Amino acid sequence: SYPPYSLKLIFVKGERAFLAGVAVEVIRSDDQATLVSIPGEEVQGPWLFLNLSPGKYVVKATDSGGTTIEKSITLSGKKTTPVHFRWR
């Protein structure tokens, strides 16, 4: 079973290959405050669980090649929200 965290980030390269070494930044939408900043060398696998309060956020994920994907998300706090980041 997965940890009971509000957010599950999933990193994928191409159609099937999982990706590690992704740098992650989480910004609160209402005041643009950076809540989480994790360097790529600390992300060991293709999943990253974060325990954030309900609300709206912007998540930026940057692969080792420097390509950033940005997504806006809303967390309800009632279940884990999975968010996929796919690099081509």
C-alpha positions as CSV (number, residue, x, y, z in Angstrom):
1,S,0.0,0.0,0.0
2,Y,1.1,3.6,-0.6
3,P,1.7,6.2,2.1
4,P,-1.4,8.3,2.9
5,Y,0.0,11.4,1.3
6,S,-2.0,13.9,-0.6
7,L,0.2,14.0,-3.8
8,K,1.9,11.3,-5.8
9,L,4.2,12.5,-8.6
10,I,5.1,9.9,-11.3
11,F,8.0,10.6,-13.7
12,V,8.1,8.9,-17.1
13,K,10.4,9.2,-20.1
14,G,8.9,8.1,-23.5
15,E,6.1,5.6,-23.5
16,R,7.2,3.2,-20.7
17,A,10.5,4.1,-19.1
18,F,10.3,5.4,-15.6
19,L,12.6,8.3,-14.7
20,A,14.6,9.2,-11.6
21,G,16.8,12.2,-10.9
22,V,14.0,14.7,-11.4
23,A,14.2,18.1,-9.5
24,V,10.9,19.2,-8.1
25,E,9.6,22.5,-6.9
26,V,6.1,23.1,-5.4
27,I,4.7,26.6,-5.3
28,R,1.5,27.6,-3.5
29,S,-0.8,29.2,-6.1
30,D,-2.3,31.9,-3.9
31,D,0.9,33.7,-2.8
32,Q,3.5,32.1,-5.1
33,A,5.5,30.9,-2.0
34,T,7.9,28.0,-2.7
35,L,6.9,25.2,-0.3
36,V,9.2,22.4,-1.5
37,S,12.4,22.4,-3.5
38,I,14.1,19.0,-4.0
39,P,17.2,18.6,-6.1
40,G,17.3,15.9,-8.7
41,E,20.0,13.9,-7.0
42,E,17.7,13.3,-4.1
43,V,14.9,11.8,-6.2
44,Q,15.9,8.2,-6.4
45,G,12.9,6.7,-8.2
46,P,10.0,7.4,-10.5
47,W,7.5,8.2,-7.7
48,L,7.6,11.0,-5.2
49,F,5.0,11.3,-2.5
50,L,4.4,14.7,-0.9
51,N,2.1,15.5,2.1
52,L,0.6,18.9,1.3
53,S,-2.5,20.6,2.7
54,P,-5.6,20.9,0.6
55,G,-5.3,23.8,-1.9
56,K,-4.0,24.9,-5.3
57,Y,-0.3,24.4,-6.3
58,V,2.0,24.7,-9.2
59,V,4.5,21.8,-9.5
60,K,7.6,22.1,-11.6
61,A,9.6,19.0,-12.5
62,T,12.9,19.2,-14.3
63,D,14.7,16.2,-15.8
64,S,18.5,15.8,-15.9
65,G,18.6,17.3,-19.4
66,G,17.1,20.6,-18.0
67,T,13.6,20.3,-19.5
68,T,10.9,21.5,-17.2
69,I,7.3,20.5,-17.1
70,E,4.9,22.7,-15.1
71,K,1.5,21.6,-13.9
72,S,-1.3,23.3,-11.9
73,I,-3.0,21.0,-9.4
74,T,-5.7,21.1,-6.8
75,L,-5.6,18.9,-3.8
76,S,-8.8,18.0,-1.9
77,G,-7.2,16.4,1.1
78,K,-9.6,13.4,0.8
79,K,-7.4,11.1,-1.3
80,T,-4.0,10.8,-2.9
81,T,-3.9,12.7,-6.2
82,P,-1.6,11.1,-8.8
83,V,0.1,13.5,-11.3
84,H,2.1,12.2,-14.3
85,F,5.1,14.1,-15.8
86,R,6.1,12.6,-19.1
87,W,9.2,13.7,-21.1
88,R,9.4,12.6,-24.7
